[in-house]
Amino acid sequence: MQFVHARLTTALALLCTLNACSGATDVDTPEDPAAESAGDDLSLGDVVEPELKADGWGHALECKPLPDLPVLGAPEIHVSLNGLTLRLVDPASGFEKVFPIGPGAIDTDPTSDTFGESLSYFPVLNTGRETFEITPSTIQPCKTWWTDPKTKSKTPVFAGLPFLSWHGNYAIHGPIDNYTAANGGNLRRGFVSHGCLRMEAADVLELSARIKGVARVPVHVQREPERREDGTRVDLTSAWIGSECDADADCNFDGGLCKTNAYSARGFCTKACQRGCPDKAGAPVTFCVADPDDSSRGMCVNKVAAVNADCRPYDHFVARKQGRFNQPAVTADVCVPGSPGWIGDHCFADADCKTGNTCHDEKADDGVPGVCSQPCAKFCPDMPGFPTTYCATEADGQGFCARGCTADSNASECAGDQVCTTRPRQARPGKTASVCAAE
């Protein structure tokens, strides 16, 4: 495997791979880290400055007990990397709960197999499938030690929390940051790991308790945010700036407003502002910019950061440098409504699209966006980090590149006014493809 080692702070220069607590009980005594076999775990990924051993390991060596919760009969785990969510569901009982996650960082090495993707997407690319599984034999109830692949030194970053492997050394585990805390640490919801899926300490304990002893728990991993049958996005019940919404009531934080993004044809949560905006622990820093629909008003948006990977979690948002509302000399790189510009993305003009694409079928005068596309004879280009494309036959018989989609994922790859439908493939008689198209 080729991986890009995610950033580690100078203080983490002495860190290494991990060890599990021995035994099958929920609470156990951590082993001596020297007893652990090396090379079983991924590099750690981005980590907030830890407390060093000179200051003590705090509560990191304590195995955290599982809560007393009913075990689900037939649980399933659905992971959305760009949505930053893990959904635990039991269709038989109707149980469902959505948790925030910190998946793998976006790979920026153009020579890597995962270039342009979250490092957590490697198992999908490597195997050609999206569904994996957790079994009792792939769960460590109390994992503590991590061994640095380079230095072989050990640090108890896993804090005595469960470690649930879903594909080799790709696992679901605790938050890593502040691992010496009594609760096991604090999650940064964003692209931070080297491939594993981080969860809040309490969340990974709940997940482990609800699937304990189940013979096989399927784990479905997809790039795009999950969507329900009605098209709404699967997300946390507690919304924040940048969350998707249909009405103001969906933005259930102080002063929350639901504003329409003309590019996505969906709403997003924001808050009116005059200069400053509130921040939330574990979320990107926010910034007050002029409302693109009314320059006399300010609205809160998220700053660009590694955790949101140039606005990847937000539908039809792009990174731009903008001045602060009522203080334009102060600027920041922020996530604002716009078109990523690739095939299938909405647009209002050719300038919204990447080189090689044009804005197809837009009706800008009516406020109706088109889609970025290009003519094709048989094939279309793909881009890392985006859904595959197909050369689809239009009603006039011409070939145009369209974004591929998955019908049984409720068109999660498509924009707000599109459906996942079947179209003939250009120059390939009898062949069809599922693509995003206007309703």
N, C-alpha and C positions, 0 to 999 in steps of 0.2 A: 504494500500500500504506500501511496505517496501522500504525505500530509505536510501542511505548512504549520510549523509550531507557532501557536498563538502567543500573543504577548504575555510575558511574565514580568513582574516587577523585579527590581534588583534584589529585593529581599527574598524572592522566591528562587534565587540562583541555587540555593541548597536543597530544593524539593525533589521528590521522586515517586514511583508506582504505588499501589496500595496493598493493604492487608485487610483481611476479614477477621471478625471475631469467630472463634471456632465454636462448634456446636450448633444445634438446631433450635435452641430455645430463643425466645424473644429478647431476653436480657441475658447477657453473658459477660465474661471478663475478657478484655482485649488481649490478644496474643502479643508476645514479644515481636516487634516489627522485623527482627532479624530472621524470624521463622518463615517469613513470606517468600514465595518464589517471585523472582523478578520477571519483568516483561509481560505481565498479564493485562496491563491497563494502558489506555491511551495517555498521551500527554495531557496536561491538565487544562490548558486554555487560559483565558484572561481571568485574573484574580485580583481582587482588591487587597492592598497591603495587609498581610497577616500579622498576627502576633507571633513573635519568634520564640523558639524554645527557651531562650534566656529568660523570658518573662513567664515561662510555664505554659503548659498546654491547656490550662483551664479545664473546661468540661469536654474537650475533644475526645478524651479516652473513655468516656462513659457511654455504654450502649443505651440507646433510647428505647423505652418500652413501646410496644404497639398499643394503640387504643383498643378498647373493647367494643368492637363493631361487628355487625352481622357480615358473614362472608357471602359474597354474591354467588348465585348459582351458575351463571354462564357469562362471566364478565368479558368485555372487550375493551381494548384501549385504542383510541384514535388520536394520532398525533398530527398536528399541523405545524410545520416549521415556520412558515411566514406568518401564520396566525398566532404563533407563540402560545399554543394551547395543547393540553392533553385532556381528552374527554374520556372518562370512565363510564361505561354504560352496560347495563344488563337488560337486554330486550325483553327477556321473559318476565322480569319483575317490574320493568318500567323505570328502574333506577338510572339516573344520569347526573353526573357532576363534572364541571369543567374547571381545570386547574391551570394556572400560569406556569410557563416553563422557560428555561434558558437553554436553547439548543446550541449547536455548533456555530462558531464564527463563519462568516462568508469567506471562502477561499479566494485569495487574490493572486495565487500563483498560476500563470497561464500554462505552465507545463504540467499541472496537476490534473488528475482525473476528476476532481471535484471543483475545478475552476468555476467561479461564478455561483456556486451553490453553497448552502450550509454544509459544514463538515459532517453533520448528522445525516446527510443525504447519501453518503458513500455506500451504505449497505444496499440502497435502492439501485444505485448505478451499478454496483458490483454484481448484484444477483439478478437484476432485471425484474424484481418483484417488489411489491409494496407492503406485503403482510409477513410479519415475523411472529415470534411467540416467546412468552415467558413460561417457564415450568418451575416446579419446586426446586429442581436441581440447579437452576440458573439464578436463584435468589440467595444472597448472603444477608441474613437478618441484621447483622451488625458489622458493617465494614468501617474500618478506621484509617488504615495507613495507605498512603500514596507514595510510590517510589518514582523518583525522577528518572526517565529513561536515559538521560545523559550522565548524571552524576551518581545515580544509585542511592542517593540520600533519601531519607524517609520523613514524611510529615503526616500527621493525622487529620488531613483535610476532610475526610468523609465523616468524621465526627460521630461514629457509632450509630449511623443511620442505615437503613436497608439499601442494598445495592442490587437492582433487578436487571439482569442482563437479558436483552432481547435479540442480540445478534453478536455472538462472540464477546469482545470487550466493549461493545456499545451497550450502554446501560442507562437506566433511570436511577438517579441518586439524589443526594441532598444538595444544598445550595453552594457549598464551598466557602463563599465569603463569610467572614466572621465566624469561622468554624469552632472557635474556642468558647463561644457563647453557650449558655445553659440550654437554649432551645435548638442548638445545632447550626445556627447561622441564619443569613438573610439572603433571599433571592434577588438578583437583578434580572428582570424579565427582558430578555433580549438575546442577541447572538453572541454568546460569551465563551462557550466551551470548545473542546477540541473534538467533539463528536458525540459525547454523552448528552443526556437530557437532564438538566438540573431542575429540581423542584424545591419549593419551600419545605422546610424540615417537617412541619406538621402534615403537609400534603403527602409527602412520600411515605410517612408512617401510616396515614389513612389508606393510601393506595395499597400498601403492602398488607394491611390488616384485612382489606376487603377482598383480596385475591388469595389469601393464605391457603395453601393446600390444594388449590385448583390445579388440575392436571395440566391444562394448557390454556393460556390466556393469549388470544391473538392480539398482535400489535400492528395496526395499520399506520404507515407513515406516508404523508403526502407533503408536497411543497406548498401548495396553495392553502389559504384559509378554508376551513370547513364551512359548508353551508347546509341549511335545512331545506326541506321541500319547498317552503315558501320563499326561499332565496335569502333569508336572513342569515347573518354570519354567526357561527358558534363562537362565543366569547364569554368572558366573566360577567356575572350579574352586576358587579360593581364597575361601572363605566369610568373612563377618564378621557382627558383630552386626546383626540385622535381615534377614539372608539367609534365604530360604525353605529348609526342610529336611524330611526324612522321618524321620531318625534322628540321634542324637548324632554319629555318624561323619561326617555331612554338614557339621557345624560344625567344620571342620578347622583350628581355631586353639586356642591354649592355653586349656584349661578350657571349650571350647565345648559348649553343651548345646542340644538341640532341644526346644522347648516348644510345646505345641499352643495355637493361638489359637482359642478357642471360636467367635469370630465368623466367621473365614475358613474354618474346618474344615481348616486347613493348619498346618504347623509353622513356627516361626521360630527363628533362632539367637540365643542369649543366653549369659550367663555369670553364675554365682552371684557375689554381691558382698556386702560388709559395709558399705561406704561409698563407695569409689571404684571406677571402671571404667577399663580401658585405652582409649586412643585410637589411631587409625590414620591415617597421613598420607593426605590426599586424601579422607577420609571425615568425616561429621559427628561432632561431639564426643559422647561418651556420658555417661550419668548412671545412678546406682544408685537404683532405686525398689523399693518393696515388691511382691512377687509377688502379682498379683490373686487367685491361687488359694490362697495361703498367706502371710498377712501377717507370719509369723515369718521369712520368707526374703527376701533381696534379689535382684533380677535387673537386668542391664544393658540399657538401651535407648538409643536415639538422641535427642539433643536436637533440637528443632525449629529449622530454619535455612533460609535461602533455598535452599541446595543440595538440600534434600529437600522443599521446597515443602509445608510442613505435612503431612508424612508420606506424600506421594503415591506414592513407590516401594514402600511396604510394604502388603501386602494386608490390608485391614480393620484399619488402625491409624488413630488420631485424635490430634490435638494436645490435650494437657491439662497444666495446671500441677500439679505434684506435688512433695511434699517428698522430700528425700533419705532413703534407708533408714538408720535409726539416727541421723539428724540432720535431723528434720522441719522445723526452722526454715529450712533452706537449700532453696529451691525452684527449679524450672526448668520451662520448657515442654518437654515431652517427647512422644515418639510411643509410645502404648500401645495394646493391643488395644481395639477398639471399632468402631462402625458409622459410616461416613460419612453414612448415613441417606437416601441417594437410592434411587430405584426400582431394585430388583434387589439392593441391599445386604442382607446378613444382619442380623437383629435378634432380640432376646429380649423386647422390650417396645415399646409405641408410642413411649415417650420416646426410644428409639434412633433414630427416624426423623425426618426433616425435616418441618416444618409442611406439612400437606396429605397426608402419607403415614401409614399405620398399619402395624403389624407383622402380617403375614398368615401364617397357618398355623404359628405358632411352637408348640413343645412344650417350653417352658422347664423344666417339671418333669423332663423326660427329657434335658435338656441339648441339645435339637435346636433350632437357630435357624429362624426364619421369614425372610421377605423383606419389605422395605419396599415398599409398593405403595399403590394407591388404585383405587377402582372407576372404570370408564370406560364410555362409551356408544359411542365411536368412535375418539377420539384420546387421546393421553397427552402430558404436557409433557416437554420435553427440558431438560437443564441443561448449560451449557458445561463441558467437561472430563470428561464422562461419556458412555458409549455411548448411542445413540439408544434410544427406548422405543417399544413398540407396545401397542395395546389388544388383548389376546389373550382368546379365549373359554375359560373354565374348563370343567371337566367338568359343572358344574351349569348351563352355558349363560350364566353371568354374565360380564361383561367386567371384567378386572383388568389394570392396567398391568404390563408385564413388560419386562425389559432385553433389548434386541436383541443378537445375537451373530453371529459369523462361523464357520460350521462348518469351513471349511478352515483356520482359524487355531487349531484344537484348543480351541475355546471359551475363548479367552484373556480374554474379557470376564466370564466366569462365576465364581461362588464355587466353593469346593473340592468341594462335594457336588452340583454341578449339571452338566448337560450342555447342549449347544446342540441344541435340537430344533425341529421345525416345529409350529406351532400355528395354528389358524384365527384370522383377524382379526375382531374383533367388528363386526357390522353391515356387513360387506363380504363377501358370499357369494362363495365361490370364491377369495378372497385368503388367503394364508398368510404367516407371518413366522417367521424363525429367532429364537428367544428362549431365554433361560436358564431352565431348569426343573429341579426335583429329579430325581435319577436314579431 
